[in-house]
């Protein structure tokens, strides 16, 4: 598979059909002519457009999910695919029905392994919840059944459940909270691979009967995953990223929306250059940065999580100076760079780092966020400028060697949460790195800070890690609480500013 760029999940459109057809043919290569005709897709889009979803990679349709709404009592658990779809006419669709019925879901073989199916399933669940439907039901094919002629569907399913047979489709469905209701016989005419059996699967909407929430362009409750990184020596970039992917996999398993790595988490790679001066060694480290960024972009897509990559040195192509930069890699395959504005005296003296000049929020699928690298959080003007740009979450990757340095970052970050009515997440590294000059010791305790008001913890700490221990920290933050705080808080730090007396403005208007 070629390296992918952008990933988009959206509603299907009529002009997608040609690409959709190619994807269907590829997905059902063992079942010739098993693809929907254009008139079928047009009808689904006419009667239920919000139920037809598509995955787009680099502008190309590579998978989709098709659904209708049915009055399930008319069919009950004993039905065929032909019956439930009205002989493939979809005349069984009823906007007043109570169940979202899955007509089809597929992803091109070339793009499997990127967890795109999970995105489609999650989006379908959101449709079900938004429309206040009781559940999602569909008949799942079991195409590997043909490989076991001595097994009936009951025995086959039991062996799959006990991991005696690997069925990636059924395992995936069960892992996505679907439960088996029963086995359907003669479900899909012509499905020789499944011997015309199917597994009737259901996902229950626990919010059924509650008032459906209004549509929102961003999430209200956002899950943050912080990596408290252990500094250790690695044999090279591959071994380093084995550890990186391990943590991303762990955090993504909790369905986190963001992963935050610490500042200079890749410093162990400088061990190979310890015979050079400190300034030369860090410029060698900068040679890895573009490759590291590209790897993070792919991991963000693959694990469906937004990744704040901490920071790393990078040599500018424009002026040749060395900057401390990081990247927010969105789960749709795009990324944006952020740069440390204030370098510490030691970073300037030992490494020759220069400070950047851009201060701006980064747009994400969870709303606008800000990133300030370590020392930058000790300058309240920066976070105030970001708050003016509607930032509600601030991420601070840091690297501190002593408890004194850590305390400066910690207490300044805590203040930023209060004065800007936002959440602040800080993540740092722990342990020792004896074979890298200027990186000998580290001290960290990663934390998620909140404002201090009645809706938040009294000490303004949502969650915090064990000090100086390698671990992950996962915490949920509710953005709606920030909106309530802004309007109805005991104090209103943003509203009560005396702009008639003072103000904070950007000198560099490009930020």
C-alpha positions in Angstrom: 0.0 0.0 0.0 1.3 3.4 -0.9 1.7 5.9 1.9 -1.6 7.5 2.8 -2.3 11.2 3.2 -5.7 12.4 4.4 -8.5 10.3 5.8 -12.1 11.6 5.9 -15.3 10.1 7.2 -18.4 11.7 5.7 -21.8 11.0 4.3 -21.9 9.3 0.9 -22.7 11.4 -2.2 -24.2 10.4 -5.5 -21.1 11.4 -7.4 -19.1 8.9 -5.3 -20.7 6.0 -7.1 -17.9 5.1 -9.6 -15.3 4.9 -6.9 -17.7 3.1 -4.6 -18.3 0.5 -7.3 -14.6 -0.1 -7.7 -14.3 -0.5 -3.9 -17.2 -2.9 -3.7 -15.7 -5.1 -6.5 -12.4 -5.1 -4.7 -14.0 -5.9 -1.3 -16.0 -8.8 -2.7 -13.5 -10.2 -5.1 -14.6 -13.8 -4.4 -18.2 -12.9 -5.3 -18.4 -11.5 -8.8 -21.2 -9.0 -9.5 -21.8 -8.6 -5.8 -22.1 -4.8 -5.9 -24.9 -2.4 -5.6 -26.2 -0.8 -8.8 -26.2 3.0 -9.1 -30.0 3.1 -8.7 -29.7 1.3 -5.3 -27.3 3.9 -4.0 -29.3 6.8 -5.3 -32.4 5.5 -3.6 -30.6 5.0 -0.2 -29.3 8.6 -0.5 -32.8 9.9 -1.2 -34.7 8.1 1.6 -32.0 8.1 4.3 -28.9 10.2 3.4 -27.6 10.4 7.0 -27.4 6.6 7.2 -25.0 6.2 4.3 -21.4 6.8 5.3 -18.1 6.7 3.4 -14.4 6.5 4.2 -12.3 8.7 1.9 -8.5 8.4 1.7 -6.7 11.0 -0.4 -9.9 11.9 -2.1 -10.9 8.3 -3.0 -13.7 6.2 -1.6 -12.2 3.1 -0.1 -15.1 1.9 2.1 -18.6 2.6 3.2 -21.5 1.7 5.5 -25.1 1.5 4.3 -28.1 1.4 6.6 -31.9 1.7 6.7 -34.4 2.2 9.5 -37.0 -0.5 10.0 -39.9 -1.4 12.3 -38.2 -4.4 13.6 -41.4 -6.1 14.9 -42.5 -6.6 11.3 -39.5 -8.9 10.8 -38.5 -10.1 14.2 -35.3 -12.3 14.5 -36.4 -14.8 11.7 -35.9 -13.0 8.4 -33.8 -13.1 5.3 -31.8 -10.3 3.7 -34.2 -10.2 0.8 -37.1 -9.7 3.2 -35.6 -7.0 5.4 -34.5 -5.0 2.3 -37.8 -5.3 0.5 -36.4 -7.5 -2.3 -33.4 -5.0 -2.4 -35.8 -2.1 -3.1 -35.3 -0.6 0.4 -39.1 0.0 0.6 -38.9 -1.4 4.1 -37.2 1.8 5.2 -39.4 3.7 7.7 -38.4 6.9 9.3 -40.7 6.0 12.2 -39.0 2.7 12.8 -37.1 1.7 15.9 -34.0 -0.2 14.7 -31.1 0.8 12.4 -30.5 -2.1 10.1 -27.1 -2.6 8.6 -27.4 -3.2 4.8 -23.6 -3.4 4.1 -20.2 -2.4 5.4 -17.0 -2.9 3.6 -13.4 -1.6 3.3 -11.1 -2.3 0.3 -8.6 -5.0 1.1 -5.7 -2.7 0.4 -6.8 -0.4 3.3 -7.6 -3.0 5.9 -5.6 -2.9 9.0 -6.0 0.9 9.4 -9.0 0.4 11.7 -11.3 2.1 9.1 -14.0 -0.4 9.8 -14.0 0.7 13.5 -14.6 4.3 12.3 -17.6 3.3 10.2 -19.0 1.2 13.1 -18.6 4.1 15.6 -20.2 6.6 13.1 -23.1 4.2 12.6 -23.5 4.0 16.4 -23.6 7.8 16.6 -26.4 7.8 14.0 -28.3 5.3 16.1 -27.9 7.4 19.2 -28.7 10.7 17.5 -31.9 9.3 16.0 -32.9 7.7 19.3 -33.1 4.2 17.8 -33.3 1.1 20.0 -30.4 -0.8 18.5 -28.3 -1.6 15.4 -29.1 -5.0 13.9 -27.6 -6.8 10.9 -26.9 -10.3 9.5 -23.2 -10.9 9.5 -21.7 -13.1 6.8 -19.3 -15.9 7.9 -17.4 -16.5 4.7 -14.7 -18.7 6.3 -17.4 -21.3 7.1 -16.8 -22.9 3.7 -13.3 -23.8 4.8 -14.7 -26.0 7.6 -17.2 -28.4 5.8 -17.4 -30.6 8.9 -18.6 -27.8 11.1 -22.1 -26.4 11.4 -22.5 -22.7 12.1 -23.0 -23.3 15.8 -19.8 -25.2 16.2 -17.9 -22.7 14.0 -19.0 -19.8 16.1 -18.0 -21.5 19.4 -14.6 -22.2 18.0 -14.2 -18.5 16.9 -15.2 -17.4 20.4 -12.7 -19.7 22.0 -10.0 -18.5 19.5 -9.6 -22.0 18.0 -10.5 -20.4 14.6 -9.5 -17.0 13.6 -12.4 -15.1 11.9 -11.3 -11.5 11.6 -14.8 -10.3 10.6 -16.7 -11.9 13.5 -14.0 -11.2 16.0 -14.1 -7.5 14.9 -17.9 -7.4 15.3 -17.8 -8.9 18.8 -15.0 -6.6 19.8 -17.2 -3.7 18.8 -19.8 -4.6 21.4 -22.1 -6.5 19.1 -23.7 -9.6 20.6 -25.0 -12.6 18.8 -28.8 -13.1 18.8 -29.1 -16.2 16.7 -28.0 -18.0 13.6 -30.0 -17.3 10.5 -30.5 -19.9 7.8 -30.9 -19.1 4.1 -30.2 -15.5 4.9 -28.4 -14.3 1.8 -29.2 -16.1 -1.4 -26.1 -17.0 -3.3 -23.6 -16.6 -0.4 -21.8 -19.9 -1.0 -18.9 -19.0 1.2 -21.2 -18.7 4.3 -23.3 -21.6 3.0 -26.1 -19.1 3.2 -25.9 -18.9 7.0 -25.5 -15.6 8.8 -25.0 -14.4 12.4 -27.7 -12.1 13.6 -25.8 -9.4 15.5 -27.1 -6.5 17.6 -25.7 -3.5 19.4 -27.9 -2.0 22.1 -28.3 1.8 22.3 -28.1 2.4 26.1 -29.4 5.9 25.6 -32.6 4.8 23.9 -35.8 6.7 25.0 -33.7 9.7 26.0 -34.1 12.9 24.1 -31.8 13.0 21.2 -29.1 15.7 21.6 -28.7 18.4 19.1 -26.0 17.9 16.4 -22.6 19.3 17.4 -19.6 19.9 15.2 -17.3 18.9 18.1 -17.4 16.5 21.0 -18.4 17.6 24.5 -16.5 14.9 26.6 -13.0 14.5 25.3 -10.6 11.7 26.5 -7.0 12.6 27.0 -4.1 10.1 27.1 -0.8 11.3 28.6 2.4 9.4 28.2 4.8 9.6 31.1 7.9 8.4 29.1 10.8 6.5 30.6 14.1 7.6 29.2 16.2 4.6 28.2 18.7 3.7 25.6 17.5 2.4 22.2 19.4 0.6 19.5 17.8 2.9 16.9 14.7 4.5 15.6 12.9 1.2 15.0 13.2 0.2 18.6 12.2 3.6 19.8 9.0 3.5 17.7 8.2 0.0 19.0 7.8 1.7 22.4 6.0 4.7 20.9 3.4 2.4 19.2 3.0 0.3 22.3 1.9 3.4 24.2 -0.3 4.7 21.4 -2.0 1.3 21.1 -2.6 1.2 24.9 -4.1 4.7 25.0 -6.2 4.2 21.8 -7.6 1.0 23.3 -9.3 3.3 25.8 -10.8 5.3 22.9 -8.8 8.4 23.7 -9.1 11.4 21.5 -5.6 12.7 22.1 -2.2 11.3 23.0 0.4 13.6 24.5 4.1 12.8 24.4 6.8 14.7 26.3 9.4 17.2 25.1 12.5 15.7 23.6 11.2 12.1 24.2 13.6 11.0 21.4 16.7 12.3 23.1 18.0 8.7 23.7 18.9 8.6 20.0 21.7 11.1 20.8 23.7 8.4 22.5 25.2 7.4 19.2 26.6 10.9 18.9 27.8 11.4 22.4 31.4 11.6 21.1 30.4 14.9 19.4 29.8 18.2 21.0 26.4 18.8 22.5 25.5 21.3 19.7 26.6 18.8 17.0 24.8 15.9 18.7 21.4 17.6 18.7 21.8 18.6 15.1 22.3 14.9 14.4 19.1 14.2 16.3 17.3 16.8 14.2 18.0 14.6 11.1 15.4 12.1 12.4 12.6 14.6 12.8 10.9 14.5 9.5 10.9 10.7 9.6 9.5 10.7 13.1 6.7 13.1 12.1 5.7 10.9 9.2 5.6 7.9 11.4 3.3 9.7 13.9 1.0 10.8 11.0 0.5 7.1 10.0 0.0 6.0 13.6 -2.6 8.7 14.2 -4.6 7.4 11.2 -4.1 3.7 12.1 -5.1 4.1 15.7 -7.7 6.8 15.1 -6.3 9.2 17.7 -4.9 12.7 17.5 -1.3 12.7 18.6 0.7 15.6 20.1 4.2 14.4 19.4 5.9 16.2 22.3 8.9 18.0 20.7 12.1 17.4 18.8 14.9 19.5 17.2 14.5 20.6 13.6 16.7 22.6 11.3 14.8 25.2 9.4 15.1 25.1 5.6 14.6 28.8 5.5 17.3 30.2 7.9 19.3 27.1 8.9 18.6 27.7 12.5 17.7 24.9 15.0 14.2 25.1 16.5 12.4 23.0 19.1 9.3 21.9 17.3 6.4 19.4 17.5 3.5 18.3 15.5 -0.2 17.7 16.1 -1.0 14.8 13.9 -4.7 14.6 13.4 -6.4 11.2 12.9 -7.6 12.3 9.5 -4.0 12.2 8.2 -3.2 15.9 8.3 -0.8 17.6 10.7 0.4 21.1 11.9 3.7 22.2 13.4 4.1 24.1 16.6 7.4 25.7 17.8 8.8 26.6 21.2 8.8 30.4 21.6 11.1 30.8 24.6 14.2 28.6 24.8 15.9 28.2 28.1 19.3 29.7 28.7 20.8 26.1 28.8 19.1 25.2 25.5 20.5 28.3 23.9 24.0 27.9 25.3 24.5 24.1 25.0 22.5 23.3 21.9 22.2 26.7 20.1 18.4 26.5 19.9 16.4 29.5 18.6 12.9 30.6 19.6 10.0 30.6 17.2 7.6 33.4 16.5 4.2 31.8 15.8 1.4 31.6 18.4 -1.9 30.1 17.2 -4.5 27.5 18.1 -4.8 24.3 16.1 -8.2 23.1 14.9 -9.1 19.5 15.7 -12.2 17.3 15.6 -12.6 18.1 19.3 -12.3 21.9 18.9 -9.4 24.3 18.9 -6.5 23.4 21.1 -3.2 25.0 22.0 0.3 23.6 22.5 3.0 25.3 24.5 6.4 23.5 25.0 7.6 23.4 28.6 9.2 26.9 29.4 6.5 28.6 27.2 3.8 27.8 29.8 5.7 30.0 32.3 4.7 33.1 30.1 1.0 33.8 30.7 0.7 36.0 27.7 1.0 33.1 25.3 -1.9 31.1 26.8 -4.0 34.2 27.1 -3.5 34.9 23.3 -4.6 31.3 22.7 -7.6 31.7 24.9 -8.6 34.7 22.8 -8.6 32.3 19.9 -11.1 30.1 21.6 -8.7 27.5 23.0 -10.3 25.2 25.6 -7.6 22.6 26.0 -3.9 23.4 26.4 -1.2 20.7 26.0 2.2 21.1 27.5 4.9 18.6 26.7 7.8 19.3 29.1 11.3 18.1 30.1 12.6 18.9 33.5 15.6 17.5 35.3 15.0 18.7 38.9 12.0 19.1 41.1 12.6 22.9 41.1 12.2 23.0 37.3 9.2 20.7 37.4 7.5 22.9 40.0 7.8 25.9 37.8 6.1 24.1 34.9 3.5 22.5 37.2 2.3 25.6 39.1 2.4 27.8 36.0 0.3 25.3 34.1 -2.1 25.1 37.0 -2.5 28.9 36.9 -3.1 28.9 33.2 -6.1 26.6 33.7 -7.7 29.0 36.1 -7.0 32.3 34.4 -8.0 31.0 30.9 -10.9 28.8 31.9 -9.4 25.8 30.2 -8.0 22.3 30.7 -4.3 22.0 30.8 -2.5 18.6 30.3 1.2 18.3 31.0 3.4 15.3 30.2 7.1 14.7 30.9 9.8 12.1 31.0 11.3 10.2 33.9 14.4 8.2 34.6 18.1 8.7 33.8 20.0 8.9 30.5 23.7 8.6 31.5 25.2 8.2 28.0 23.7 11.5 26.6 25.4 14.7 27.7 23.0 17.4 29.0 20.2 14.8 29.5 21.4 13.0 32.6 18.4 13.0 34.9 14.7 13.7 34.5 11.8 14.4 37.0 8.1 14.4 36.1 4.6 14.0 37.3 2.1 14.3 34.4 -1.2 16.0 35.3 -4.5 17.2 33.9 -5.5 20.5 35.5 -8.9 22.1 35.5 -10.3 25.4 36.5 -11.3 25.8 40.2 -15.1 26.1 40.6 -18.0 24.0 41.8 -18.2 21.8 38.7 -14.6 20.9 38.9 -12.3 19.2 41.5 -11.7 21.5 44.4 -7.9 21.4 43.9 -8.1 21.9 40.2 -6.6 18.5 39.5 -8.6 16.1 37.3 -6.0 13.3 37.3 -2.3 12.9 38.0 0.3 10.2 37.5 2.6 8.7 40.0 5.8 10.8 40.2 8.8 9.5 38.4 7.2 6.3 37.2 6.7 5.2 33.6 2.9 5.0 32.9 0.0 6.4 31.0 -2.6 8.7 32.4 -6.1 8.7 30.9 -8.7 11.3 31.8 -12.0 12.7 30.5 -12.6 16.4 30.3 -16.1 18.0 29.7 -16.0 21.0 27.4 -19.6 21.9 28.3 -18.5 22.6 31.8 -16.1 25.3 30.5 -19.0 27.0 28.7 -21.1 26.9 31.9 -18.1 28.3 33.8 -17.7 31.1 31.3 -21.3 32.2 31.7 -22.2 31.3 35.3 -18.9 30.7 37.2 -18.4 32.1 40.7 -15.7 34.3 39.1 -15.4 35.0 35.4 -11.7 35.4 34.6 -12.1 36.0 30.9 -15.2 38.2 31.0 -13.9 40.4 33.9 -10.7 41.5 32.3 -10.3 45.3 32.3 -9.5 45.8 28.7 -10.0 49.5 29.2 -6.8 49.4 31.4 -4.6 46.7 29.8 -4.6 44.2 26.9 -2.4 41.4 25.5 -1.7 41.6 21.8 0.5 39.8 19.2 3.4 41.7 17.7 3.8 39.1 15.0 0.4 39.3 13.2 1.2 36.1 11.2 0.6 34.0 14.3 
